[in-house]
Amino acid sequence: MLLVNLVALVQLLVNAELLFDISLPTDKFSDGELLIADDTIYTPSLIGGEIEIAHGYDGQEGNWAIFHMDRCMTREFMRFYLDDITTLSLKFDMYYDLENGTENYFWLLMDNTYLTVKDMTLYAEYHLSDPLAEVKERTLHHFELHGDYDTDSLIIEVDGREVLSAKLFTGRHGMGESPSYVFSMINFGWSLTSYSATSCFGHLAVSNFKIYDTLDTGDGMLEASIVIDKVGEVPDVGGRIKYTATIKNTYATSENGYIFWLTITLPSGLQYPVKRRSRGTLAASGVFDASKAVKIPGWVAAGSYQLTLVVVDRQNGDITTATSSFVKL
C-alpha cells in the first residue's frame, strides 16, 4: 500500500504545476454537452453563459469549447482563479469562424493585462496601440503568454512567433485593485461590450487551454545527490543515520523551482516516506544542501536500507532521484 501511495504521489507532483488543463479529452467530454465547472483542473473555476462542446469543429481534431459570437447581449466566458502566483504560462489553441465587422470581440484578462482581438487583429491593451498580429478567419492559431512578476516581464507568442516582449502592467484595471503583483485570475471570453452590441455573428472555438504556474526558460535540469555520512551503519539498538542531500540547478541563465521528498526502502522492499515534500527555488546554477538525520528504531529488522531523494523539476515535471545505502545491524 505504501508503494502504491508513493506512485500516486509521484504522478500528482509531476503535474503539480499544471493548474488547469482544458484539453477536453473525448473520454471526459461528449459532443454537444455544455461545459460545466466541476472543481477539477479539467474545467474552469466559473463559467458564464452556455459554452458548448463540439467534436471536430469545422474539421479540427478533438473537442472544442464553442463561444457564440452571434449572441448579442449575452456574455460567454471562462474564469480561472489562481492562488496568487508570481509566474504564469498560458497556452491555448484558438479557431475563429467569423468575419470583420462584428461588435462582439474576444477578450482575455490576465489580471492587469488585456489581450483582445478586434476585427481579426490582436492587441495587447496598456502596452501597444499598434496591432500585434493578424488573426485569420477559419485558421488554427496557437497562443502562448508568459508572465513573471519577479522579473517584471511579459512575452506573448502567436503561432511560435514572439509578438510582444514588455514589462507587466501593474496599474488599475477594470476588474479590481491597483497595483497587483501576483496573478490571481484569468478571464477568457467575450468582452463587456457584448451587453451593448447589436451586430453579432460568428463563433470562436478554443481547445488545449492550459495554465501553468511556472515558465519555460530553456534547456537545463535539476541534479540530485544524497550521501550517507561516515560509518553508514546503525547498531542493533537503533540510532541515527546522518546524510547530506544536494539539489543543483543546471539552468545557466534562469532560476528554477523544485519539490523534493525523502523515502526509505526497508529490507523487505517496502518504501516508507521519512520526509514530507518541501519546495523551493534555486538561482541560475544554484545549489541547495541539507544535512539531516533519520532516526532508526532498534525494533526494526536488520539488513540493508536505502535512502532515496526524489526531486521534481517544477518547470517541466521531470523527476530525478538519488540513492544511498546503510546497514541496520
C-alpha positions as CSV (number, residue, x, y, z in Angstrom):
1,M,0.0,0.0,0.0
2,L,2.9,2.4,0.8
3,L,4.4,1.7,-2.7
4,V,1.0,2.4,-4.3
5,N,0.6,5.6,-2.4
6,L,4.1,6.7,-3.3
7,V,3.5,6.1,-7.0
8,A,0.2,8.1,-6.8
9,L,2.1,11.0,-5.1
10,V,4.8,11.0,-7.8
11,Q,2.1,11.2,-10.5
12,L,0.4,14.0,-8.6
13,L,3.6,16.0,-8.2
14,V,4.6,15.6,-11.9
15,N,1.5,17.7,-12.8
16,A,1.5,19.8,-9.6
17,E,2.3,23.0,-11.5
18,L,-0.3,22.4,-14.2
19,L,-3.1,24.4,-12.7
20,F,-5.8,24.0,-15.4
21,D,-6.0,21.6,-18.3
22,I,-8.9,22.4,-20.6
23,S,-7.9,20.0,-23.3
24,L,-11.4,18.4,-23.4
25,P,-10.5,14.8,-23.9
26,T,-13.2,12.6,-25.6
27,D,-13.3,10.2,-22.6
28,K,-14.4,13.0,-20.4
29,F,-16.5,15.3,-22.6
30,S,-19.1,14.5,-25.2
31,D,-20.1,16.2,-28.4
32,G,-23.0,18.6,-27.8
33,E,-22.8,18.8,-24.0
34,L,-22.4,22.1,-22.1
35,L,-19.1,22.8,-20.3
36,I,-19.8,22.8,-16.5
37,A,-17.4,23.8,-13.8
38,D,-16.8,20.8,-11.5
39,D,-14.0,21.9,-9.2
40,T,-11.3,19.9,-11.0
41,I,-8.4,21.1,-13.1
42,Y,-10.2,19.9,-16.3
43,T,-12.8,22.7,-16.2
44,P,-12.7,26.5,-15.4
45,S,-13.4,27.8,-11.9
46,L,-16.5,29.6,-13.2
47,I,-18.5,29.7,-16.5
48,G,-20.7,32.4,-17.8
49,G,-23.4,31.7,-20.4
50,E,-23.6,28.4,-22.3
51,I,-20.3,27.1,-23.7
52,E,-20.9,24.1,-25.8
53,I,-18.5,21.2,-26.6
54,A,-18.2,20.4,-30.3
55,H,-16.2,17.4,-31.5
56,G,-14.2,18.0,-34.7
57,Y,-15.4,21.6,-35.0
58,D,-15.2,22.7,-38.7
59,G,-12.8,19.9,-39.4
60,Q,-10.5,20.4,-36.5
61,E,-9.3,17.4,-34.5
62,G,-10.6,16.7,-31.0
63,N,-13.1,18.5,-28.8
64,W,-13.5,22.3,-28.7
65,A,-15.3,24.7,-26.4
66,I,-17.5,27.0,-28.6
67,F,-18.2,30.6,-27.8
68,H,-21.1,32.0,-29.7
69,M,-20.3,35.4,-31.1
70,D,-23.8,35.6,-32.7
71,R,-25.5,36.1,-29.4
72,C,-25.7,39.8,-28.6
73,M,-26.5,40.9,-25.1
74,T,-25.0,37.6,-23.8
75,R,-21.5,37.2,-22.4
76,E,-20.0,33.8,-22.5
77,F,-16.7,33.4,-20.6
78,M,-14.4,31.1,-18.6
79,R,-12.9,32.3,-15.4
80,F,-9.9,30.7,-13.7
81,Y,-9.0,31.6,-10.1
82,L,-5.3,31.4,-9.3
83,D,-3.5,31.1,-5.9
84,D,-1.7,34.5,-6.1
85,I,1.2,33.2,-8.1
86,T,4.1,35.3,-9.4
87,T,4.9,33.4,-12.6
88,L,2.4,32.1,-15.2
89,S,2.3,30.4,-18.5
90,L,-0.9,30.3,-20.5
91,K,-1.2,28.2,-23.7
92,F,-4.2,27.6,-25.9
93,D,-5.4,26.8,-29.5
94,M,-8.0,29.1,-30.9
95,Y,-10.0,28.9,-34.1
96,Y,-12.2,31.7,-35.5
97,D,-15.3,31.3,-37.6
98,L,-16.3,34.9,-38.2
99,E,-15.8,38.0,-40.3
100,N,-14.8,41.6,-39.7
101,G,-17.5,43.9,-38.5
102,T,-19.0,42.1,-35.5
103,E,-19.3,44.3,-32.5
104,N,-18.7,41.4,-30.2
105,Y,-15.0,40.7,-29.7
106,F,-12.7,38.2,-27.9
107,W,-11.2,39.4,-24.6
108,L,-8.6,37.8,-22.3
109,L,-7.9,39.4,-19.0
110,M,-4.7,38.2,-17.2
111,D,-5.1,40.3,-14.1
112,N,-3.8,43.7,-15.2
113,T,-3.1,42.8,-18.9
114,Y,-5.8,42.7,-21.6
115,L,-5.5,40.8,-24.8
116,T,-8.2,41.5,-27.4
117,V,-9.0,40.5,-30.9
118,K,-11.0,43.2,-32.8
119,D,-11.8,42.8,-36.5
120,M,-9.3,39.9,-36.8
121,T,-6.4,41.9,-35.3
122,L,-4.7,41.1,-32.0
123,Y,-4.0,43.9,-29.5
124,A,-2.4,43.9,-26.0
125,E,-4.1,46.8,-24.1
126,Y,-1.9,49.0,-21.9
127,H,1.2,48.1,-23.9
128,L,0.8,48.9,-27.6
129,S,-1.8,50.7,-29.5
130,D,-0.5,49.2,-32.7
131,P,-1.7,45.7,-33.7
132,L,0.5,42.7,-32.7
133,A,-0.7,40.1,-35.2
134,E,-3.3,39.2,-37.7
135,V,-5.8,36.5,-36.7
136,K,-7.1,34.8,-39.8
137,E,-10.6,33.6,-40.3
138,R,-11.1,29.8,-40.1
139,T,-7.5,29.2,-39.3
140,L,-6.0,27.4,-36.3
141,H,-3.8,29.7,-34.1
142,H,-1.7,28.8,-31.1
143,F,-1.2,31.4,-28.4
144,E,1.3,31.5,-25.5
145,L,1.6,34.1,-22.8
146,H,4.4,34.0,-20.2
147,G,4.3,36.5,-17.3
148,D,6.8,36.8,-14.5
149,Y,6.3,39.4,-11.7
150,D,9.7,38.5,-10.2
151,T,11.5,39.8,-13.4
152,D,8.6,42.1,-14.5
153,S,8.3,40.6,-17.9
154,L,5.5,39.6,-20.3
155,I,6.0,37.6,-23.5
156,I,3.2,36.9,-26.0
157,E,3.7,34.4,-28.8
158,V,1.3,33.6,-31.7
159,D,2.0,30.5,-33.8
160,G,5.5,30.3,-32.4
161,R,6.4,33.9,-33.2
162,E,7.0,36.4,-30.5
163,V,4.7,39.4,-31.0
164,L,5.3,41.2,-27.7
165,S,8.1,41.4,-25.1
166,A,7.4,44.1,-22.5
167,K,7.0,44.8,-18.8
168,L,3.9,43.7,-17.0
169,F,1.3,46.3,-16.4
170,T,0.7,46.9,-12.7
171,G,-1.8,49.8,-12.8
172,R,-5.5,49.7,-12.2
173,H,-7.7,47.6,-14.5
174,G,-11.4,47.4,-14.8
175,M,-11.9,44.3,-12.7
176,G,-10.1,45.1,-9.4
177,E,-7.5,46.7,-7.3
178,S,-4.3,48.6,-8.1
179,P,-1.5,47.7,-8.1
180,S,-1.3,43.9,-8.2
181,Y,2.0,42.0,-8.2
182,V,0.6,38.5,-8.4
183,F,-1.6,36.6,-10.8
184,S,-4.9,35.8,-9.1
185,M,-7.4,35.5,-12.0
186,I,-7.8,34.9,-15.7
187,N,-10.9,35.7,-17.7
188,F,-11.4,34.3,-21.2
189,G,-14.4,35.1,-23.4
190,W,-16.4,37.9,-24.9
191,S,-15.8,41.5,-23.8
192,L,-18.2,43.5,-21.6
193,T,-19.4,45.3,-24.8
194,S,-21.4,42.2,-25.6
195,Y,-24.2,43.7,-23.5
196,S,-24.5,46.7,-25.8
197,A,-23.6,45.1,-29.1
198,T,-26.3,45.0,-31.8
199,S,-24.5,43.3,-34.7
200,C,-23.1,39.9,-33.7
201,F,-22.1,36.9,-35.8
202,G,-19.6,34.1,-35.9
203,H,-18.1,31.7,-33.4
204,L,-14.9,31.2,-31.6
205,A,-13.5,27.7,-30.7
206,V,-10.8,27.0,-28.1
207,S,-9.0,23.9,-27.0
208,N,-5.9,22.7,-25.2
209,F,-6.2,25.6,-22.8
210,K,-3.6,25.1,-20.2
211,I,-2.4,27.3,-17.3
212,Y,0.9,26.6,-15.5
213,D,2.5,28.5,-12.6
214,T,6.0,28.2,-14.0
215,L,7.8,29.4,-17.1
216,D,9.6,27.7,-20.0
217,T,13.1,29.0,-19.7
218,G,15.2,26.9,-21.9
219,D,17.4,23.8,-21.6
220,G,18.6,22.6,-18.2
221,M,17.8,20.2,-15.4
222,L,18.0,19.6,-11.7
223,E,20.6,17.3,-10.4
224,A,20.2,15.4,-7.1
225,S,22.6,13.5,-4.8
226,I,22.4,12.0,-1.3
227,V,25.4,10.9,0.7
228,I,25.4,8.8,3.9
229,D,27.9,10.3,6.4
230,K,30.7,8.4,7.9
231,V,30.1,4.8,9.0
232,G,26.8,4.0,7.3
233,E,25.8,1.5,10.0
234,V,23.1,1.6,12.7
235,P,23.6,-0.6,15.8
236,D,21.1,-3.2,16.7
237,V,19.7,-1.0,19.5
238,G,18.9,1.7,16.9
239,G,20.3,5.1,16.3
240,R,20.6,8.0,13.8
241,I,21.9,7.9,10.3
242,K,23.2,11.2,9.1
243,Y,23.0,12.2,5.4
244,T,23.6,15.2,3.2
245,A,21.1,15.9,0.3
246,T,22.1,18.2,-2.5
247,I,20.0,19.7,-5.3
248,K,21.7,21.6,-8.1
249,N,20.1,23.8,-10.8
250,T,22.0,23.3,-14.1
251,Y,19.9,26.1,-15.8
252,A,22.7,28.5,-16.5
253,T,20.6,31.7,-17.1
254,S,17.4,31.2,-15.1
255,E,16.2,30.2,-11.7
256,N,14.1,27.1,-11.3
257,G,11.7,25.8,-8.7
258,Y,11.8,22.3,-7.2
259,I,9.8,20.0,-5.0
260,F,11.6,17.2,-3.0
261,W,10.9,14.5,-0.5
262,L,12.8,11.6,1.0
263,T,11.8,7.9,1.3
264,I,13.4,4.9,2.9
265,T,13.3,1.4,1.4
266,L,13.2,-1.4,4.0
267,P,14.9,-4.8,3.7
268,S,11.5,-6.3,2.7
269,G,11.4,-3.9,-0.3
270,L,8.6,-1.7,1.1
271,Q,9.1,2.1,0.8
272,Y,8.2,4.5,3.6
273,P,8.2,8.3,3.5
274,V,10.6,9.9,6.0
275,K,10.4,13.5,5.0
276,R,7.3,15.3,3.7
277,R,7.5,17.2,0.4
278,S,9.1,20.6,0.5
279,R,9.6,23.2,-2.2
280,G,11.9,26.0,-3.0
281,T,13.6,27.9,-5.8
282,L,17.2,27.9,-6.9
283,A,19.0,30.7,-8.7
284,A,20.7,30.0,-12.0
285,S,23.4,27.4,-11.4
286,G,22.4,27.5,-7.7
287,V,22.9,24.7,-5.2
288,F,20.8,23.6,-2.2
289,D,22.4,21.5,0.6
290,A,20.7,20.0,3.6
291,S,22.4,17.9,6.3
292,K,19.9,15.9,8.3
293,A,19.5,12.7,10.2
294,V,17.0,9.9,10.2
295,K,16.1,8.0,13.4
296,I,16.2,4.2,13.0
297,P,14.4,2.4,15.9
298,G,16.0,-0.7,17.5
299,W,13.0,-2.8,16.8
300,V,13.1,-2.6,13.0
301,A,14.6,-5.5,11.1
302,A,18.3,-5.9,10.5
303,G,19.5,-5.7,6.9
304,S,20.3,-3.2,4.1
305,Y,18.3,0.0,3.9
306,Q,18.2,2.6,1.2
307,L,17.5,6.3,1.4
308,T,16.1,7.9,-1.8
309,L,15.9,11.6,-2.5
310,V,13.2,12.4,-5.0
311,V,13.3,15.8,-6.8
312,V,10.6,17.2,-9.1
313,D,11.5,19.9,-11.6
314,R,8.6,22.4,-11.2
315,Q,9.4,23.8,-14.7
316,N,8.7,20.6,-16.7
317,G,7.6,17.9,-14.2
318,D,10.8,15.8,-14.7
319,I,11.7,13.6,-11.7
320,T,15.3,13.0,-10.6
321,T,16.3,10.5,-7.9
322,A,19.4,9.7,-5.9
323,T,20.0,6.9,-3.5
324,S,22.5,5.9,-0.8
325,S,22.5,2.7,1.4
326,F,23.2,1.9,5.0
327,V,23.0,-1.2,7.2
328,K,21.0,-1.9,10.3
329,L,22.8,-4.5,12.5
